[in-house]
Each structure stands twice: as structure tokens, then as C-alpha cells.
């Protein structure tokens, strides 16, 4: 368990009943606007998938999913999803989604290895989305255009909440700033990636950090990424690599950088083979998802996940994600929250 951040003199501006209504207001408005902005159709998603298909996500590559046997299928193992990056891409193909359109879903996941703190829970809820793109759109410029459209929805949602609750004053800047992880490493070589994010977000308030997963000049990645969904190795501009990144905003209540979305242009055949080799995971080529991608069955795509509870926590100025969603927390954290006017659901 990480140390709990308690904002000085914290008191929620809403009671539990008001909070529940406001959560629904945020989710309904953001979801509708995101779908319209990116031309996405809602689909139903799985809570678990079969192990050994390559469909579940490895995230940083080390998290172990929750798993259980299925007696009626010969004891085969099912895994609770950790995210749906690869599943969504398969659905683009199976549903015949055309270029320029996509899908989204309410993704519910369990991440048992998560370190619990103000913003991390065992339970993850996010909007997982994926959209079909062309070869020409596999570029940093196109990636930035999609990020700007998502950020525009974030800004509209912030205004919508302020319109309903005048005490929730807008804080997001007009524009989101784009920086490459290599630039951050060069500017703050003495800081850790987490500390670099805090420094740059303190300055710009809303940033998209490009190129997450690949090795930087110091020999370390900004953060880990699995090799088989985001493209973090394709060469782009100024000698940089990577067609993915994170949307991060400044959380003034917690006084730190606050990740809202991990997203990116997905691997094509060449990038997948390259990243599997870098990661020493060539054996994955025999899995269902990877065979379909290497065989040309899946469209090129861009996609990501946007944290639902994270967004609600930000817009409603809550100090702990447990004020937005129901989960399980260490007893000492529960007691510390009670003593600090942080009332967990």
C-alpha cells in the first residue's frame, strides 16, 4: 500500500447521495459526447476470456490476472480481463466496422496486483474504445488530432459539471501540451518518470506524453507497455519513436500529475514482430490474436482506455477513488480516511 495523500482541511463538497447523482451525470455526458466526437458505437464486452488466446492484456507485462477453471469446458482456464485493447481490435474486424468509425464499451476489470492508494484500486472501470484507421493515419499528427478531440470532450464535460454545480470551478487549460518522453528525460535526467510528470504537469496542467514503452536515452522506459497492442517502436520525427502515449492532467487537490488515459496507434505487422523480439516474447506469435494480426485479418486501429472513476474523481474534486467506486481497501487506510473526512463508498 502506498502512502495516503490527505489534502489539508479536506471536506467533500457533496454528501453520498449527491455524489451518486453527480457520478451518473459525468458518465452519461462524457460517454455520449465521446461516442459522437470519435464516431463510436457501444458494444457489450466480456468480463473474462479464455487463457492462452492472447486476447487478455499484459499491461506492464508483469501483472497476473484473476483466473478460474471452467468445468464444462474440460477445466480450461478463464481470466478476468485487465483491459480490452486486443479484444476490441478483433471486434472491429468481426463486426465489419468501416474506416473512420469505431466502437466503445464499459470495461470492468480486476487488477489484483495493483498498489492501493488515492487513485489506484483493485477494481478498474473505464471506457475502452477502438477506431479503424488507414495506413496514412499511422502518424504522430493523426495521434495528436485524436487526443485533441478527446480533450475537447473533457473540457465540455468540465463545463457541464460547472453549469450544474457552480462550486466545481473549471481548472483545465484551453489546450493540451504535447511532449515526447525523450524530451522529459533530457529536461529532467535526475528525476524518475513519476517525478518528471509532476514537474511538467505543474507547469502545463494538461499534457500528452508520447512514446511510452520504449527505451529512453538512459536505457529505461518512461513506463512499461506490453509488446502487442500500442506501437512504441515506430520511428516518427526528430529521431523519436512511438505512436502512443498518456493523457495526464494536474490534480490540484492531490498536488500531483493525474493520468486519465493510456492510448495510442496500435501495432501493425512489422511493429508487432519488432516488439515481440525486443520483449523476448516471440512465442506469442502462435496465439489466436497474434495469428489473426500477422495474417492480415485485423484492421489498423487507434484506441485506448479512459478511466471512469478517475474522471469522476477529478470533476467532483474527490480526494480518493473510493469516494467514487466500491472496492476493498486495507483496514489502516479505511481508518485513516475516516479520520480525514474521506468517506469511502
C-alpha beads as a LAMMPS data file, in Angstrom:
LAMMPS data file: protein, C-alpha beads

345 atoms
344 bonds

1 atom types
1 bond types

-500.0 500.0 xlo xhi
-500.0 500.0 ylo yhi
-500.0 500.0 zlo zhi

Masses

1 110.0

Atoms # bond

1 1 1 0.000 0.000 0.000
2 1 1 1.302 3.435 -0.916
3 1 1 1.104 6.379 1.456
4 1 1 -2.325 8.021 1.559
5 1 1 -2.451 11.659 0.418
6 1 1 -4.750 13.730 2.644
7 1 1 -5.348 17.257 1.309
8 1 1 -5.132 19.768 4.199
9 1 1 -8.573 20.579 5.601
10 1 1 -10.297 18.273 3.104
11 1 1 -14.081 18.073 3.092
12 1 1 -16.134 16.798 0.170
13 1 1 -18.496 19.368 -1.302
14 1 1 -21.151 16.655 -1.736
15 1 1 -22.732 14.044 0.506
16 1 1 -23.028 10.429 -0.653
17 1 1 -26.450 10.842 -2.281
18 1 1 -25.379 13.962 -4.183
19 1 1 -22.159 12.223 -5.194
20 1 1 -24.011 9.247 -6.675
21 1 1 -26.191 11.554 -8.797
22 1 1 -23.182 13.570 -9.936
23 1 1 -21.295 10.395 -10.930
24 1 1 -24.122 9.446 -13.270
25 1 1 -24.200 12.949 -14.718
26 1 1 -20.481 12.815 -15.524
27 1 1 -20.608 9.340 -17.023
28 1 1 -23.699 9.891 -19.163
29 1 1 -22.473 13.207 -20.574
30 1 1 -18.895 12.128 -21.234
31 1 1 -19.862 8.808 -22.815
32 1 1 -22.412 10.369 -25.172
33 1 1 -20.014 13.108 -26.258
34 1 1 -17.041 10.781 -26.696
35 1 1 -19.091 8.468 -28.912
36 1 1 -20.273 11.384 -31.058
37 1 1 -16.818 13.006 -31.285
38 1 1 -14.997 9.846 -32.420
39 1 1 -17.956 8.144 -34.172
40 1 1 -18.065 5.155 -31.852
41 1 1 -20.836 2.587 -31.389
42 1 1 -21.372 0.999 -27.998
43 1 1 -20.866 -2.773 -27.780
44 1 1 -21.087 -5.337 -24.988
45 1 1 -17.755 -6.557 -23.638
46 1 1 -16.572 -9.712 -21.869
47 1 1 -15.706 -9.818 -18.179
48 1 1 -13.416 -12.806 -18.771
49 1 1 -11.693 -14.527 -21.686
50 1 1 -10.000 -17.890 -22.204
51 1 1 -6.368 -18.160 -21.193
52 1 1 -3.966 -18.993 -23.992
53 1 1 -5.693 -16.973 -26.706
54 1 1 -3.543 -13.855 -26.370
55 1 1 -6.688 -11.733 -26.011
56 1 1 -6.164 -10.599 -22.420
57 1 1 -3.772 -7.721 -21.873
58 1 1 -0.472 -7.916 -20.046
59 1 1 -0.336 -4.171 -19.324
60 1 1 3.219 -3.682 -17.982
61 1 1 3.891 -7.347 -18.650
62 1 1 4.082 -8.450 -15.018
63 1 1 0.536 -8.221 -13.628
64 1 1 -1.131 -11.572 -13.015
65 1 1 -4.850 -11.719 -13.910
66 1 1 -7.541 -13.316 -11.756
67 1 1 -8.166 -16.814 -13.174
68 1 1 -10.545 -19.737 -12.617
69 1 1 -11.249 -23.157 -14.228
70 1 1 -14.407 -23.883 -16.256
71 1 1 -15.547 -27.494 -15.561
72 1 1 -17.912 -27.605 -18.563
73 1 1 -15.081 -26.795 -20.970
74 1 1 -12.742 -29.503 -19.778
75 1 1 -11.337 -27.427 -16.965
76 1 1 -9.910 -24.782 -19.307
77 1 1 -8.880 -21.606 -17.520
78 1 1 -10.673 -18.285 -17.865
79 1 1 -9.016 -14.990 -16.982
80 1 1 -10.766 -11.844 -15.806
81 1 1 -9.842 -9.105 -18.276
82 1 1 -7.278 -6.451 -17.318
83 1 1 -8.193 -4.282 -20.306
84 1 1 -9.655 -4.910 -23.755
85 1 1 -7.111 -3.473 -26.198
86 1 1 -6.733 -6.670 -28.231
87 1 1 -10.331 -7.850 -27.904
88 1 1 -11.607 -4.540 -29.315
89 1 1 -9.394 -4.807 -32.377
90 1 1 -10.750 -8.262 -33.101
91 1 1 -14.284 -6.908 -32.791
92 1 1 -13.552 -4.162 -35.328
93 1 1 -12.876 -6.963 -37.795
94 1 1 -15.673 -9.285 -36.715
95 1 1 -18.314 -6.523 -36.704
96 1 1 -17.118 -5.138 -40.035
97 1 1 -16.567 -1.596 -38.707
98 1 1 -15.562 0.704 -41.629
99 1 1 -12.683 3.174 -41.755
100 1 1 -13.253 6.312 -39.670
101 1 1 -15.644 4.590 -37.267
102 1 1 -15.183 2.507 -34.159
103 1 1 -16.631 1.036 -31.006
104 1 1 -16.512 1.569 -27.274
105 1 1 -17.570 -0.352 -24.226
106 1 1 -17.854 -0.152 -20.455
107 1 1 -14.870 -2.191 -19.328
108 1 1 -14.867 -3.637 -15.806
109 1 1 -11.696 -5.334 -14.671
110 1 1 -9.909 -6.670 -11.605
111 1 1 -6.220 -5.947 -11.164
112 1 1 -5.158 -7.860 -8.050
113 1 1 -1.520 -6.728 -8.233
114 1 1 -2.384 -3.026 -8.017
115 1 1 -0.695 -0.951 -5.324
116 1 1 -3.582 0.699 -3.487
117 1 1 -3.598 4.458 -2.929
118 1 1 -5.734 7.542 -3.630
119 1 1 -6.031 6.776 -7.352
120 1 1 -5.435 3.009 -7.681
121 1 1 -7.996 0.338 -6.853
122 1 1 -8.365 -3.416 -7.309
123 1 1 -11.407 -2.597 -9.427
124 1 1 -10.959 -0.773 -12.726
125 1 1 -13.770 0.785 -14.733
126 1 1 -13.038 2.582 -17.975
127 1 1 -14.375 3.397 -21.389
128 1 1 -12.393 1.166 -23.733
129 1 1 -12.586 2.421 -27.317
130 1 1 -11.088 1.468 -30.695
131 1 1 -11.381 3.052 -34.149
132 1 1 -10.370 1.886 -37.642
133 1 1 -7.644 3.970 -39.319
134 1 1 -5.749 3.976 -42.613
135 1 1 -2.049 3.435 -43.330
136 1 1 -1.653 7.189 -43.834
137 1 1 -3.114 7.861 -40.388
138 1 1 -0.375 5.905 -38.625
139 1 1 1.397 9.146 -37.696
140 1 1 2.091 11.414 -34.734
141 1 1 -0.009 14.176 -36.329
142 1 1 -3.067 11.943 -36.524
143 1 1 -2.474 10.704 -32.965
144 1 1 -2.394 14.318 -31.771
145 1 1 -5.638 15.091 -33.603
146 1 1 -7.412 12.262 -31.775
147 1 1 -6.002 13.389 -28.431
148 1 1 -7.264 16.931 -29.044
149 1 1 -10.753 15.601 -29.768
150 1 1 -10.791 13.583 -26.547
151 1 1 -9.506 16.599 -24.631
152 1 1 -12.307 18.706 -26.137
153 1 1 -14.813 16.224 -24.665
154 1 1 -13.049 16.513 -21.299
155 1 1 -13.381 20.297 -21.467
156 1 1 -17.075 20.127 -22.402
157 1 1 -17.724 17.751 -19.510
158 1 1 -15.959 20.068 -17.081
159 1 1 -18.173 22.968 -18.209
160 1 1 -21.282 20.751 -17.988
161 1 1 -20.498 19.894 -14.363
162 1 1 -19.769 23.545 -13.513
163 1 1 -23.089 24.507 -15.084
164 1 1 -24.874 22.088 -12.732
165 1 1 -22.640 22.625 -9.699
166 1 1 -21.215 26.206 -9.659
167 1 1 -18.788 25.322 -6.844
168 1 1 -16.940 22.939 -9.218
169 1 1 -14.951 25.648 -10.963
170 1 1 -13.170 24.661 -14.218
171 1 1 -9.410 24.112 -13.982
172 1 1 -8.380 22.505 -17.278
173 1 1 -6.311 24.750 -19.586
174 1 1 -7.660 25.631 -23.030
175 1 1 -5.100 23.465 -24.841
176 1 1 -3.298 20.227 -24.102
177 1 1 0.502 20.259 -24.473
178 1 1 2.344 17.514 -26.383
179 1 1 5.758 16.309 -25.207
180 1 1 7.793 13.215 -26.006
181 1 1 9.094 11.043 -23.175
182 1 1 12.610 11.592 -24.586
183 1 1 12.180 15.344 -24.121
184 1 1 11.185 14.849 -20.490
185 1 1 14.156 12.577 -19.857
186 1 1 16.529 15.160 -21.341
187 1 1 14.994 18.026 -19.373
188 1 1 14.813 16.159 -16.048
189 1 1 17.562 13.481 -16.207
190 1 1 17.928 13.419 -12.420
191 1 1 14.236 12.709 -11.803
192 1 1 12.229 9.481 -12.017
193 1 1 9.463 9.261 -14.668
194 1 1 6.846 9.863 -11.977
195 1 1 8.688 12.960 -10.754
196 1 1 9.114 14.221 -14.332
197 1 1 5.357 14.013 -14.813
198 1 1 4.742 16.010 -11.638
199 1 1 7.164 18.728 -12.749
200 1 1 5.819 19.104 -16.269
201 1 1 2.163 18.944 -15.171
202 1 1 2.761 21.564 -12.521
203 1 1 3.805 23.803 -15.428
204 1 1 1.354 22.940 -18.231
205 1 1 -1.640 21.431 -16.326
206 1 1 -2.623 19.103 -19.222
207 1 1 -0.072 17.064 -21.180
208 1 1 0.018 14.163 -23.611
209 1 1 3.304 12.289 -23.176
210 1 1 4.235 10.493 -26.408
211 1 1 6.326 7.351 -26.701
212 1 1 5.762 5.150 -23.652
213 1 1 7.206 1.648 -23.533
214 1 1 10.430 2.039 -25.472
215 1 1 13.903 2.530 -24.044
216 1 1 14.946 6.147 -23.493
217 1 1 18.451 7.599 -23.635
218 1 1 19.106 6.477 -20.051
219 1 1 18.321 2.873 -21.009
220 1 1 14.975 2.778 -19.205
221 1 1 11.390 3.209 -20.488
222 1 1 9.203 6.041 -19.203
223 1 1 6.770 3.304 -18.214
224 1 1 6.141 -0.291 -19.231
225 1 1 3.873 -1.329 -22.096
226 1 1 3.043 -4.804 -23.365
227 1 1 4.509 -5.507 -26.826
228 1 1 1.330 -6.460 -28.658
229 1 1 -1.075 -3.531 -28.655
230 1 1 0.435 0.003 -28.580
231 1 1 3.141 0.836 -31.121
232 1 1 6.094 2.190 -29.120
233 1 1 8.913 1.477 -31.600
234 1 1 7.999 3.056 -34.944
235 1 1 10.309 5.967 -35.817
236 1 1 8.490 9.291 -36.104
237 1 1 10.080 12.785 -36.049
238 1 1 13.295 14.260 -34.588
239 1 1 14.669 10.768 -34.097
240 1 1 11.923 9.879 -31.632
241 1 1 9.967 6.625 -31.544
242 1 1 6.457 5.676 -30.605
243 1 1 2.861 6.289 -31.679
244 1 1 1.271 6.033 -28.252
245 1 1 1.063 7.964 -25.006
246 1 1 -0.830 9.043 -21.894
247 1 1 -3.250 11.908 -21.289
248 1 1 -2.232 13.379 -17.931
249 1 1 -3.723 16.375 -16.124
250 1 1 -2.786 18.278 -12.983
251 1 1 -4.811 17.314 -9.917
252 1 1 -4.693 20.445 -7.751
253 1 1 -6.389 18.709 -4.827
254 1 1 -3.745 15.976 -4.592
255 1 1 -0.928 18.202 -5.865
256 1 1 0.322 15.713 -8.441
257 1 1 0.126 14.518 -12.037
258 1 1 -3.013 12.509 -12.690
259 1 1 -3.291 10.008 -15.545
260 1 1 -6.667 9.883 -17.284
261 1 1 -5.993 7.779 -20.365
262 1 1 -3.457 5.400 -21.874
263 1 1 -3.908 5.196 -25.627
264 1 1 -2.212 5.004 -28.984
265 1 1 -2.000 3.805 -32.530
266 1 1 -1.813 0.023 -32.440
267 1 1 0.921 -2.207 -33.787
268 1 1 0.895 -3.219 -37.420
269 1 1 2.508 -6.483 -38.517
270 1 1 6.064 -5.078 -38.564
271 1 1 5.773 -3.310 -35.214
272 1 1 4.322 -6.421 -33.564
273 1 1 7.189 -8.616 -34.745
274 1 1 9.731 -5.983 -33.713
275 1 1 8.266 -5.511 -30.230
276 1 1 7.841 -9.220 -29.582
277 1 1 11.535 -9.649 -30.361
278 1 1 12.572 -6.750 -28.119
279 1 1 10.457 -8.185 -25.300
280 1 1 11.640 -11.757 -25.825
281 1 1 8.055 -12.878 -26.370
282 1 1 8.221 -14.380 -29.873
283 1 1 6.256 -17.415 -28.681
284 1 1 3.126 -15.242 -28.620
285 1 1 3.053 -15.355 -32.423
286 1 1 1.223 -18.688 -32.102
287 1 1 -1.659 -17.262 -30.045
288 1 1 -5.068 -16.559 -31.604
289 1 1 -4.921 -12.750 -31.554
290 1 1 -1.376 -12.617 -32.851
291 1 1 -2.041 -15.141 -35.644
292 1 1 -5.005 -13.052 -36.811
293 1 1 -2.974 -9.841 -36.791
294 1 1 0.033 -11.372 -38.543
295 1 1 -2.307 -12.975 -41.054
296 1 1 -3.770 -9.604 -42.064
297 1 1 -7.238 -10.293 -40.633
298 1 1 -7.366 -7.251 -38.325
299 1 1 -7.676 -3.595 -39.382
300 1 1 -5.202 -0.893 -38.454
301 1 1 -6.557 0.976 -35.462
302 1 1 -6.139 3.579 -32.758
303 1 1 -7.607 3.092 -29.323
304 1 1 -7.296 3.387 -25.594
305 1 1 -8.926 3.373 -22.211
306 1 1 -10.320 6.343 -20.277
307 1 1 -10.756 5.901 -16.545
308 1 1 -14.380 6.409 -15.489
309 1 1 -13.805 6.645 -11.744
310 1 1 -10.673 8.721 -12.346
311 1 1 -12.638 11.279 -14.382
312 1 1 -15.454 11.416 -11.830
313 1 1 -12.956 11.808 -9.002
314 1 1 -11.368 14.751 -10.802
315 1 1 -14.565 16.559 -11.803
316 1 1 -16.183 16.122 -8.371
317 1 1 -12.964 17.163 -6.557
318 1 1 -12.705 13.978 -4.540
319 1 1 -9.543 13.025 -2.663
320 1 1 -9.859 9.237 -3.039
321 1 1 -11.122 6.964 -5.798
322 1 1 -13.016 5.038 -3.099
323 1 1 -15.359 8.037 -2.867
324 1 1 -16.458 7.210 -6.431
325 1 1 -16.451 3.402 -6.595
326 1 1 -16.917 0.475 -4.225
327 1 1 -13.800 -1.621 -3.671
328 1 1 -11.757 -3.248 -0.875
329 1 1 -9.132 -1.247 0.992
330 1 1 -6.564 -2.022 3.708
331 1 1 -8.095 -1.539 7.202
332 1 1 -5.494 1.066 8.141
333 1 1 -6.353 3.088 5.016
334 1 1 -10.069 2.922 5.832
335 1 1 -9.398 4.205 9.357
336 1 1 -7.101 6.968 8.133
337 1 1 -9.733 8.047 5.589
338 1 1 -12.449 8.168 8.258
339 1 1 -10.247 10.365 10.439
340 1 1 -9.559 12.658 7.467
341 1 1 -13.148 13.302 6.275
342 1 1 -12.689 10.945 3.323
343 1 1 -15.789 8.748 3.252
344 1 1 -15.297 5.620 1.160
345 1 1 -18.299 4.028 -0.540

Bonds

1 1 1 2
2 1 2 3
3 1 3 4
4 1 4 5
5 1 5 6
6 1 6 7
7 1 7 8
8 1 8 9
9 1 9 10
10 1 10 11
11 1 11 12
12 1 12 13
13 1 13 14
14 1 14 15
15 1 15 16
16 1 16 17
17 1 17 18
18 1 18 19
19 1 19 20
20 1 20 21
21 1 21 22
22 1 22 23
23 1 23 24
24 1 24 25
25 1 25 26
26 1 26 27
27 1 27 28
28 1 28 29
29 1 29 30
30 1 30 31
31 1 31 32
32 1 32 33
33 1 33 34
34 1 34 35
35 1 35 36
36 1 36 37
37 1 37 38
38 1 38 39
39 1 39 40
40 1 40 41
41 1 41 42
42 1 42 43
43 1 43 44
44 1 44 45
45 1 45 46
46 1 46 47
47 1 47 48
48 1 48 49
49 1 49 50
50 1 50 51
51 1 51 52
52 1 52 53
53 1 53 54
54 1 54 55
55 1 55 56
56 1 56 57
57 1 57 58
58 1 58 59
59 1 59 60
60 1 60 61
61 1 61 62
62 1 62 63
63 1 63 64
64 1 64 65
65 1 65 66
66 1 66 67
67 1 67 68
68 1 68 69
69 1 69 70
70 1 70 71
71 1 71 72
72 1 72 73
73 1 73 74
74 1 74 75
75 1 75 76
76 1 76 77
77 1 77 78
78 1 78 79
79 1 79 80
80 1 80 81
81 1 81 82
82 1 82 83
83 1 83 84
84 1 84 85
85 1 85 86
86 1 86 87
87 1 87 88
88 1 88 89
89 1 89 90
90 1 90 91
91 1 91 92
92 1 92 93
93 1 93 94
94 1 94 95
95 1 95 96
96 1 96 97
97 1 97 98
98 1 98 99
99 1 99 100
100 1 100 101
101 1 101 102
102 1 102 103
103 1 103 104
104 1 104 105
105 1 105 106
106 1 106 107
107 1 107 108
108 1 108 109
109 1 109 110
110 1 110 111
111 1 111 112
112 1 112 113
113 1 113 114
114 1 114 115
115 1 115 116
116 1 116 117
117 1 117 118
118 1 118 119
119 1 119 120
120 1 120 121
121 1 121 122
122 1 122 123
123 1 123 124
124 1 124 125
125 1 125 126
126 1 126 127
127 1 127 128
128 1 128 129
129 1 129 130
130 1 130 131
131 1 131 132
132 1 132 133
133 1 133 134
134 1 134 135
135 1 135 136
136 1 136 137
137 1 137 138
138 1 138 139
139 1 139 140
140 1 140 141
141 1 141 142
142 1 142 143
143 1 143 144
144 1 144 145
145 1 145 146
146 1 146 147
147 1 147 148
148 1 148 149
149 1 149 150
150 1 150 151
151 1 151 152
152 1 152 153
153 1 153 154
154 1 154 155
155 1 155 156
156 1 156 157
157 1 157 158
158 1 158 159
159 1 159 160
160 1 160 161
161 1 161 162
162 1 162 163
163 1 163 164
164 1 164 165
165 1 165 166
166 1 166 167
167 1 167 168
168 1 168 169
169 1 169 170
170 1 170 171
171 1 171 172
172 1 172 173
173 1 173 174
174 1 174 175
175 1 175 176
176 1 176 177
177 1 177 178
178 1 178 179
179 1 179 180
180 1 180 181
181 1 181 182
182 1 182 183
183 1 183 184
184 1 184 185
185 1 185 186
186 1 186 187
187 1 187 188
188 1 188 189
189 1 189 190
190 1 190 191
191 1 191 192
192 1 192 193
193 1 193 194
194 1 194 195
195 1 195 196
196 1 196 197
197 1 197 198
198 1 198 199
199 1 199 200
200 1 200 201
201 1 201 202
202 1 202 203
203 1 203 204
204 1 204 205
205 1 205 206
206 1 206 207
207 1 207 208
208 1 208 209
209 1 209 210
210 1 210 211
211 1 211 212
212 1 212 213
213 1 213 214
214 1 214 215
215 1 215 216
216 1 216 217
217 1 217 218
218 1 218 219
219 1 219 220
220 1 220 221
221 1 221 222
222 1 222 223
223 1 223 224
224 1 224 225
225 1 225 226
226 1 226 227
227 1 227 228
228 1 228 229
229 1 229 230
230 1 230 231
231 1 231 232
232 1 232 233
233 1 233 234
234 1 234 235
235 1 235 236
236 1 236 237
237 1 237 238
238 1 238 239
239 1 239 240
240 1 240 241
241 1 241 242
242 1 242 243
243 1 243 244
244 1 244 245
245 1 245 246
246 1 246 247
247 1 247 248
248 1 248 249
249 1 249 250
250 1 250 251
251 1 251 252
252 1 252 253
253 1 253 254
254 1 254 255
255 1 255 256
256 1 256 257
257 1 257 258
258 1 258 259
259 1 259 260
260 1 260 261
261 1 261 262
262 1 262 263
263 1 263 264
264 1 264 265
265 1 265 266
266 1 266 267
267 1 267 268
268 1 268 269
269 1 269 270
270 1 270 271
271 1 271 272
272 1 272 273
273 1 273 274
274 1 274 275
275 1 275 276
276 1 276 277
277 1 277 278
278 1 278 279
279 1 279 280
280 1 280 281
281 1 281 282
282 1 282 283
283 1 283 284
284 1 284 285
285 1 285 286
286 1 286 287
287 1 287 288
288 1 288 289
289 1 289 290
290 1 290 291
291 1 291 292
292 1 292 293
293 1 293 294
294 1 294 295
295 1 295 296
296 1 296 297
297 1 297 298
298 1 298 299
299 1 299 300
300 1 300 301
301 1 301 302
302 1 302 303
303 1 303 304
304 1 304 305
305 1 305 306
306 1 306 307
307 1 307 308
308 1 308 309
309 1 309 310
310 1 310 311
311 1 311 312
312 1 312 313
313 1 313 314
314 1 314 315
315 1 315 316
316 1 316 317
317 1 317 318
318 1 318 319
319 1 319 320
320 1 320 321
321 1 321 322
322 1 322 323
323 1 323 324
324 1 324 325
325 1 325 326
326 1 326 327
327 1 327 328
328 1 328 329
329 1 329 330
330 1 330 331
331 1 331 332
332 1 332 333
333 1 333 334
334 1 334 335
335 1 335 336
336 1 336 337
337 1 337 338
338 1 338 339
339 1 339 340
340 1 340 341
341 1 341 342
342 1 342 343
343 1 343 344
344 1 344 345
